[in-house]
Each structure stands twice: as C-alpha cells, then as structure tokens.
Amino acid sequence: MTTAYSLTSALQSHIAQTIAARGGWIGFDEFMALALYTPGLGYYANDSLKFGPLPGSGSDASAGGGSDFVTAPEMTPLFGQTLAAQVAQALQLTQTSEIWEFGAGSGALALQVLETLEAQGLPLPRYGIVDLSGTLRLRQQATLEKYAAVVRWVSELPQSMQGVVIGNEVLDAMPVKLLSRVRGVWYERGVILNLAHDEQPASFSWSERATDLRPPCQIAGEHDFLTEIHEQADSFIRTLADKLRSGAIFLIDYGFPEHEYYHVQRHMGTVMCHRSHQSDPDPLSDAGLKDITAHVNFTGVALAAQEAGLGVLGYCTQARFLLNCGLAGLLENAPLRERVHAQRLIMEHEMGELFKVIGLFKGEPWDALGFSHGDRTHTL
C-alpha cells in the first residue's frame, strides 16, 4: 500500500512515537484505539462536538452545528421512549433495579428512558453510565441534571453488577484487527510511519505482515479480500458476562450475522469514518478529528456470550424491535416532526434493516418483548 497521510496534530505525533516504540509497525486495532481513546487527544477523549442532529433538521439544527453524526436518541425521543418499554419489562422479570449504559453519548438516551419510566409511575432505578470521555461526561451531567440523585458515572465496571445493560452504537467503535487476503495469502494490515525526508513531512501508511490469524469462517474463492475480526468486542462481551450476576443486556448497532458479514459483497471490509455528517473510508487521515467504526459481527457476539455463560434472548432488526416495543402506538400521538424522524428508525433503506438488536441474559430465560415477532436468532 502506498497511500500516506501527513502528521498534523499532537495525537498523530503520539501515534508516531508509539509506532517507533513498537519497532516500526502497529496493528490497525492499536491505531484505532489510539485515534479514538488516547486521553485528552483521541476522538472520544477530546472536546470536539460529536453528536447532534442533521444540518437543517428544524429547530434543533443549531445544536448540531459542527457535530459529526446523529444517533437514534438525538434523532427523536421516541427511540428512548420505546426502548424504555423493554427496559421496564427486563427490570421487572429479572427482579433488578439498576440500569447500566455504555457509551452514553450526549446523555439523550438516558434522559429519555428515565423520563419514560418516571411518567409511567415506575420506581426510578439507579442508572450507571460507563464512559471514558470526560468531555462527554460533562455534557451528560448537564443533560441529566434533574436525575442527579439516581445517575452515577464510572470509568470502569464494579466487580459485580446486576440489572439491565444497554449500549447503542457501542460495539461499532471497538477497535478491530484488519485481515487482508492477497493472491490467496492472509496478512494482517497495520500502520507504519514514513519519516520526513526531501521536504516531505512524516506520514502514516498501510503495511501488511503475514499472519496466522483468520476470519471466523471460511471465505470462499481465492479473490483478494479485506475484512475485520472483532477480538475486543468479544472480550467486552466476556467481561460483561463475568461481571453480570443477574439481568439482561441489549445492544443496538449496525452489522450482520457472520454469513453476511464475510460475504463477497463486503470484500473491501466495513471500516468507515464519520465527520461533519459525511463518511469516508480513510482512517489514517486526520486521526483524532473523526470517528472510526466497523460493522458488528452479531454471530461473534452471540457465540462469545454463550461461551461466557450468557443466554441469547433474541436477535432482530431495529425496526422489528421498536415495533414490538410499541413504537406504532407512540407514533399515533406524536407531532408530525417526530413521526417523520421516527420513520428513519424503521424504514428498510434507512436504519430499520441495517441496525440490529441482540438481547442477552444471565439467570432464567424469559420472553423479551422486543423479540416477540420477527426474531432472527436462527440466522446467527
């Protein structure tokens, strides 16, 4: 690979120093971790505005000025109001009284869930937020000020926990390893530093090394193929399984079951970057200034969960999950603007089909509301 990207920030200099300390090469998973999570410098650790509505999306548009992408809770409060129905059922049936949210973003989802539970006259659970970003924590604290009595922030999980765990667009931001098959031979794709010379600035570029790593399933043919493996996401699931004594986990993200994830039509991989509501496929450029994501292999999530002692409640599209949880009824009385935004959550060509929900549990199995119709667990 010959494409190179100049170093223009303190974060990029830090990454360059790390590459040098590692002997001149780091795997893409380490590069992605540094780009996103380096304290004070990484994308999720700096003070740039990340979450916000689409430009020109009405009265809230000004709040999204300079933001990079919009997630479902920022799109419409109907998302959190609907998810709250599943959370309430899970709290009741697991006889627990805590919610844990990972990657709480602006705090919008937490606010929507707590407001909905309160409006229904249900006792407010303790609400724990696990987020590594100090800047986002300040924004969350402002958003959730009226629930300060029940919300707490932690930077690491306790030794044990119980309750309902939720994560919206969390798995996609976990670093992935890149594997590249070239003329039938597998390589791990990593990043090297090109030192400055002949008035050319120092820069990053791709570099591949032979590896024994392989995708989790056989990929047919001998054509060149670029893809990801999700060791950190699997490790996250195992950690949750170890910490959770009783309760349920609901993870919402974009992705596929394994047989679709490693299909030939995705032979260029799924890594993508997001900045100013635009997407690009170049993670080596502008490190720290944009999000880097990869789609989720939900089969891998389910297998990691089962191997670690969790059961699978269900797996379905976001559209089916939200409709199962009562979104249609909420739409009947919602303002027109909210109905329009909510359609994006369930329309097949928007978020409805690409985004999936997987539910996991520790303890006795039960029938989860969100998977009552259209469960696709058999496809995993």
N, C-alpha and C positions, 0 to 999 in steps of 0.2 A: 504494500500500500504506500502511496507517495503523497497523499494529501497531508499538508502540515498546517498548524494553526499557531499564530504568534501568541506569546505570553504578554498579557497587558494588565494584570492585576496582582495583588498580594496573594490571593488564593492560587492563582496559576503558578506563581513563584514557589509557593509552598508545595504544590503538587510536583513541580520540577525537582525540588530538593528531595522529596520522597522517592521519586524515580531514581535519582542518583544514589540515594541511600540503599535502595533495593538492588543495586547492581545494574541499573540502566533500563529496567523493564518492570512494569506492574500489570497485573491483570485488569481487565476492564471493571470488574467488580470493585476493586480497590479505588480505581479512578472515579467511579460513580459515587462511591461512599465519600471520598474526599470532596468532590464537586458539590455534593448535596449537604453534607453534615459536618464539615470542618468547623469547629467552634468559632463563632464570630465572622466567618468568611463564607462558608458554604451556603448554597441557595436557601436551604431551610433554616440556616442559622444567622443569616444577615437580615437587615431591616427593610428589604425591598417589599413592596406590596405584591402579594402573590394571588390572593383570592379576591374575586369581585365579579359583578355582573358583566355581561357582554356590553361593549360600547353601544350607546344608543338604545339601551333596553328600558327606557322610560325614566321615571322619577329617580330611580336608584343609580342611574348611569354614572353620575358624578362620583359615586362611591367607588366605582370600579376603575377610575382613571389611573392608568399605569399598572393595572393588575395584569396577570399573565394568563389566567384561565378561570373558568367558572365551574364549581362543583354543584351537585344537585341541591344541597341546602341553601346555597347562595342564589340558586335559580328560583326557588319557590319554597315557602314554609310548608307547603303541602307534603313535601318529601319527609321531613321530620315528623309531622303530624301523623302521617301514615305509618312510618316505622315505629312510632310510639305504641301503636296497637300490638305489634309483635313483641315489643319490649315488655309491655304490661302483661301480656299472656305468659311470657317466659318468666318474669319475676314471680308471678302467681304460682305457676306449675312447678317451678324449681324451689319455691319457698325461700327465695333470697331477697335481699333488699339493697343491692348495690349495682350500679352501672359503671362499667369501665370503658372509656372511649380512647382509642389510639388515633393520633394524628388529627386532632380536633379542628384544625384549620382556623377559621375565624371565630369559632365557637357557636356558629349558627345552628348546627345540628343539635348540640347540647341544649341550647335555648329552646328550640322547637319541641324536643322530647319532654323537657321539664315543664314547659308551659302546657303542653297537652295533658300530661299526667295530672298536673295541678287542676286544670279545667275540668277534668273528669272526676275530681274529688278523691283521687288516689293518694295514698301517703307518698311523699316525696322520698325517693331512695337517695342514698349517698351517691355522689357522682364523681368518679375519679377520672382525671384526664392525664394521659401519658403522652407528653410531647417534649421533644428535645429542643425546640426553638424558644428561646427566651423572648424574642420579639413577638412571636405569635401568642405566647402565654400572656403578655400584657394586653394584647387585643382581646383574647378570650376572657380575661378577667373583667375588662370593661363591658363586654357583651353580656356576661353572666353576673353582673354586679348584684342583681336582686336575688340571686340564688347563692350568694356567698356562703350562707350557712350550711349548704349541703355539698358544694363543689370543692374539690381539692385537686392540687396539681402535684404530680410526682415525676421524677426523671427516670426512675427505674421501678420495676414491679416489686411488690412485697413478697415475702417468702411464700405466702399462700393467699388466695383470693377466692371469692365466691360471688355469684351474681351473673349479670348479663354483660358480655363484652361486645362492643360494636366497633367496626372500622370501615369507614367509607373512603375509598381510594387510598388505602394504606399499603397494600401488598405491591401495587404497581411501582411504588417509589423505593422498594427494597433493591439494593444492588444485585446485579446478575452477572454471571460469567458469560462471555461470548465464545461460542464454538463455531469454527469455520471449516467446512469440508471443501477441499480444493483438489480436483482431479482424484477423488476417492480417498484422500488422506485427511485426517482430522487434525486441526490445530486449535490452540486457544489464542484468541485475539486479545492483545494487550496494547499498552501505550508506551512509547519511548519518547525521549527528549532529544531533539535536534539542537545541538549547541549553536550559538551565534557564530557566524563566520562570513567573511566577504560582504560586510554591511548587511547581512541577512540576520534578522532577530532570531533568538531562540524560539523553538516551536515544538508542539506535540505532533506525533504522527502514529499511525497504527503499525503494529508489528506482531507477527504470528509465530508461535512456538509449537512444535509437535507436542501432543498430549495424549494421555491415556483416558482423559475424560470423554464421555459420550452422552448424547441425549438419552433420556429415559426410555425411549422406544426406538425401534428400527426405522430408519428413514429410507424409503425405497429409492432405487436408482443410484446412479453414480454422478448425477449433476452436482455442480457447486451449490453449497447450501450454508447459509449463515443463520444461527439461531442462538437461543439463550438457555441456560439452566439456572434453576432458582434455589440455590443452596441456602441463602439467607432467609428467604420466605419459608422454606421448610423448617429451618431452625427456629424461626419465630413461632410457628405452629407448635413445635415440640415444647418450646418454653411455656406457651400458654397452657398446654396440656399438663405440664409439670406443676404449674402454679395453681391452676383452677381446681378447687376441691369439689365444687358443685355449681351447676349453672349452664349457660349456653353462650355460644359465640355466633355472631352474624357479621360476615364480611362481604362487602359490596365493592365490585371492581369490574374493570373491563378485561375480558380474557376468554379462554376457550377450554374445553376438555382436551386431553392430550392428543387424541387422534386428529383434532382440528388444528391444534397449536403447531404441530410438526408436519402439517400438510404442505405439499409442494407449493401451494399458492403463497405461503409465507416463507419462501426460500431466502428472502432478504432480511429475515428477523423482524422483531416488533419494537426495537428501541426507538423512542421518539422524544423530541424536546418540545417544550412549550414556553412561549414568551409573547407577551402582548397579544394574546388570543390568536397567535399564529403558531403553526407547527413546523418543525424542520428535523431532518434525520442526522444532524451533525453534533454529537455530544462532545466532541473535542473542542469545539469553538465556544468562546465566551463562557467558560466554566465559572459557575457561581452566579451567573446572571440569568439562568433559565432552568426550568425543571427538566429532569431526565427521567423517563419512565420506560417500563416494558410491560407488555400484557401478561396476564396471570395464567399459569397452567393450573386449572382447578382440579384436574386429576391428581397432580402432585400434592396440592393442598389436602385433598381428601385422604390420600394414602399416608401422608405424614401424620395427619390427625389420627387415623385408625392405628397406625403403628405405635403411637404415643399414648393410646388409651382413650381417645375421644371417639364418640359415635357421630354419624352424619344424620342430621335431622332432615336435610333436603338440599336440593340444588335446582335453581331455575333462573329464568331471565328476570331482570329487574322489573320489566313490565308486568309479568305474571305475579311476582312477589307483591308489588304495590297494589295491584288489583285485588289479590287475595286478602290484603290487609285493609281494604276498604277505601281505596283512592276514589273509585267511581262515586261513592256516596258523598265524599268531601267535595268533589268537583261540582255536584249539583248546586251547592250553595256558595261556591267560591266566586269572587269577582271575575269578570271576563279576562283581565290581565293574568290572573293566577291560573285560570284554566288553560290559557294559551301556553304559559311556561310549563305547566304540568304535562301538557301533551308531549313535550320533548322527552320527558322521563319515560314515556311508554311507547312512543312511536318506533316502529321497527327500524327505520332508517336514521333515527337519532340515537338515543341511549337505551331504548327499550330492549333491544335484542343483543347488542354488543355487551352491555353491562349485565353481570350475573350476580346472584346472591347464593352463598353457601352457608348453611347453618350446621353447627356442631354442638355437641352436648357432652357433659360429664355427669354421670348419675343414671337415673332411669330414663329410657326413651319416652317421648310423648309426641303427639301430633301437632306440629307447629303450624300456626295459622297461615304463614306466608307461603307454605308449600302444599296447601290443601288441594290445589289444582295445578296441573302443568309441571309437576316435579320431573326433573330430568336426571335424577341421580343415576339412573341406569345407563346414561351416556358417558359417565366419568371413566 
